Amino acid sequence: MCLSSPAGAARPSGPAGATALPPVSPVPQSIGRSGADATVTGRVLVVADDATDSAALDRLVAELKAHGAHRVDIVTPRQVPAAAAGLLTVRLGPATRPDIRRALGTADAPDHAEGYALRVSAHRPGSGVALGGTDAAGQFYAVQTLRQLFTRSGDGWKVAGAQAADFPSMPLRGTIEGFYGQPWTHAERLDQMDFYGDVKANTYIYAPKDDPFHRSKWREPYPADKLTELGELVQRATANHVRFTFAVSPGESICYSDAAHRKDLDAKLQAMYDLGTRAFSIPLDDISYTRWNCEGDRAKFGAPGREAAAKAQVDLLNGVQHDFIATHPGAQPLQMVPTEYGDLTDTAYKKTLRATLDPAIEVMWTGTDVVPPSITNQQAEGAAALFGRKVFVWDNYPVNDYGNTSGRLLLAPYDKREAGLSAHLSGIVANPMNQPYASKVAVFGAAGFAWNDTAYDARSEWRRAMSYLAGGDREATEALLVLGDLEHMAPTFGATPWQPQAPELSRRTAEFWTAWDAGDHAGAVAALRPYAKAIRNAPEVIRGGAVQPGFVTDSAPWLDATALWGDAAVTMLDALDARDSGDKDTAAQLLASSKGLQDRARAVRTDPPRNTWGSVRPKVGDGVLDTFLTQAALRMQ
């Protein structure tokens, strides 16, 4: 067996001349060539039994039919017909099942939760695929890897001859819908569950700040129609091996010492447990601990303050862990968000949590700030020391509900998180934008990092995320990358962003001015014009049908503005060209046209708005594209 190292992309191995494997995301812990590619036959046999995960089986059949199989027959290991010799045979189930274990050969399934092994064999007269999971989730993830190994072969399909052994580096991976502003719709959430399955994310925390029954009306039961929706969401999450985590945030009004409040909280959790939820969170963020909500808390916990707030919170949280979680079969350890969630300063609050909070409870932490510019291993170790356990990172990227994100889609890659964090964290969940489909760019990367942080490469996973949104269409992928560069700014709460705006356009405009100032005006214009046209044309390509419709809807105002800004850039280059050739009248007309296009771009608004910042101008390459146009206009004088 020859497998690639975890730190890089798969390398060709096996038969001489074998091509490189298709890229797989998240990057497996180990993957390499097992031999030649296997042909997808018109009829395919799938060998499964009672221990085969139903969700994995359903997805496997769907993928086979989408890649050339006109008929898929499902049989048990004892029912494999003699006529199967000429057919592609796919074996799916536990890695310990005898026929799968034999077919895997030297590809041993890791002894790790959610792990799997995969092997594709192209022996004659038939070909085989073995997909063995350590558990049900592992089976499902084996299918998700197989999904990415189908390749075109003439008019048909093949499965790349691959062998993999894989498992996640972090136990918890996914998102927390924890933003302010318009929550996602039911349909958008259902789509997200399918997306998380595709990227091997296993956690979704339901915590939208503007759901009143999550926060301000936490004591009230959900209306019947909303409860029905939540039940459907739990089912869709389960079908994708996503842990639906219900969060209820009582901190604004709870009386910690009031038995009636405790009873209402238990009732809220019980209603979700009855729907199939087995994971729960109690966020206590964005609340005051300088006042109590009732005099009973003052009598029980003392004057309000950091230590007293921590005592009250621990009393509540330990009670839920002991009296609810521990008494409900299948319930996962309770999660919580501390009021002090974003720094590395030790305080009376943290000391109390560290000393008295049940060790089983997961503590969430946002990094060294609400929006951290980076997260390092040293910082994660420090957080673990402060809270007395590995922390669970609530990563506030790509969330865009705060002032410095006004007018922005955040489409930069998931970045600046240090390799090796899997040794110090229990997991990472990204807090996405109000725009769910646009959020997939960053969440794709966050899921990949949490799966295999030591092999994660932000730039390559960024391209794969765009390809995923584009359904693999190359032209649409390139257009999305152009848009992503224009929406690359990643702000913090301060004045300094943690990712820059439009790095590719910045590089190209810098080269333009270097050539221009050296006297090569024609060369400067000729070099930049194709990229300016790519900016102008990107919205039309993105709207051309290959890109997920939800992304087109999310980004519509930005697409409108980008088309105008791109047209303004192309027109400005034409004006510079005309000026350089001595045609002053045409140059003046083109300059005026470019300025008119810029004015129209600035008039575009995000309407109707989804964000707390309301109807505003969508920002497109600001500080780079507009600056270039201003500088170019000055050169026209």
Stockholm file with secondary structure:
# STOCKHOLM 1.0

chainA/1-637         MCLSSPAGAARPSGPAGATALPPVSPVPQSIGRSGADATVTGRVLVVADDATDSAALDRLVAELKAHGAHRVDIVTPRQVPAAAAGLLTVRLGPATRPDIRRALGTADAPDHAEGYALRVSAHRPGSGVALGGTDAAGQFYAVQTLRQLFTRSGDGWKVAGAQAADFPSMPLRGTIEGFYGQPWTHAERLDQMDFYGDVKANTYIYAPKDDPFHRSKWREPYPADKLTELGELVQRATANHVRFTFAVSPGESICYSDAAHRKDLDAKLQAMYDLGTRAFSIPLDDISYTRWNCEGDRAKFGAPGREAAAKAQVDLLNGVQHDFIATHPGAQPLQMVPTEYGDLTDTAYKKTLRATLDPAIEVMWTGTDVVPPSITNQQAEGAAALFGRKVFVWDNYPVNDYGNTSGRLLLAPYDKREAGLSAHLSGIVANPMNQPYASKVAVFGAAGFAWNDTAYDARSEWRRAMSYLAGGDREATEALLVLGDLEHMAPTFGATPWQPQAPELSRRTAEFWTAWDAGDHAGAVAALRPYAKAIRNAPEVIRGGAVQPGFVTDSAPWLDATALWGDAAVTMLDALDARDSGDKDTAAQLLASSKGLQDRARAVRTDPPRNTWGSVRPKVGDGVLDTFLTQAALRMQ
#=GR chainA/1-637 SS CCCCCTTSCCCCCSSTTCCCCCCCSSCCSEEEECSSCEECCSEEEEECCTTSCHHHHHHHHHHHHHTTCSEEEEECGGGCCGGGGGSEEEEEEETTSHHHHHHHTTCCCCSSTTCEEEEEECCSSCEEEEEEESSHHHHHHHHHHHHTTEEEETTEEEECCEEEEECCSSSEEEEEECCSSSCCCHHHHHHHHHHHHHTTCCEEEECCTTCTTTTTTTTSCCCHHHHHHHHHHHHHHHHTTCEEEEECCCTTTCCTTCHHHHHHHHHHHHHHHHTTCCEEEEECCSCCSSSCSSHHHHHHHCSSSHHHHHHHHHHHHHHHHHHTGGGSTTCCCCEEECSSCSCCCCCHHHHHHHHHSCTTSEEEECCSSSSCSCBCHHHHHHHHHHHTSCEEEEECCSCCCSGGGTTCCCCSCSCCBCTTGGGTEEEEEECCCSSHHHHHHHHHHHHHHHHCTTTCCHHHHHHHHHHHHTTTCHHHHHHHHHHHHHTCCBCCSSSSCSBCSCHHHHHHHHHHHHHHHTTCHHHHHHHHHHHHHHHHHHHHHHTTSSSCHHHHHHTHHHHHHHHHHHHHHHHHHHHHHHHHTTCHHHHHHHHHHHHHHHHHHHHCCCCSCCSTTCSCCCCCSTTTHHHHHHHHHHHTC
#=GC SS_cons         CCCCCTTSCCCCCSSTTCCCCCCCSSCCSEEEECSSCEECCSEEEEECCTTSCHHHHHHHHHHHHHTTCSEEEEECGGGCCGGGGGSEEEEEEETTSHHHHHHHTTCCCCSSTTCEEEEEECCSSCEEEEEEESSHHHHHHHHHHHHTTEEEETTEEEECCEEEEECCSSSEEEEEECCSSSCCCHHHHHHHHHHHHHTTCCEEEECCTTCTTTTTTTTSCCCHHHHHHHHHHHHHHHHTTCEEEEECCCTTTCCTTCHHHHHHHHHHHHHHHHTTCCEEEEECCSCCSSSCSSHHHHHHHCSSSHHHHHHHHHHHHHHHHHHTGGGSTTCCCCEEECSSCSCCCCCHHHHHHHHHSCTTSEEEECCSSSSCSCBCHHHHHHHHHHHTSCEEEEECCSCCCSGGGTTCCCCSCSCCBCTTGGGTEEEEEECCCSSHHHHHHHHHHHHHHHHCTTTCCHHHHHHHHHHHHTTTCHHHHHHHHHHHHHTCCBCCSSSSCSBCSCHHHHHHHHHHHHHHHTTCHHHHHHHHHHHHHHHHHHHHHHTTSSSCHHHHHHTHHHHHHHHHHHHHHHHHHHHHHHHHTTCHHHHHHHHHHHHHHHHHHHHCCCCSCCSTTCSCCCCCSTTTHHHHHHHHHHHTC
//
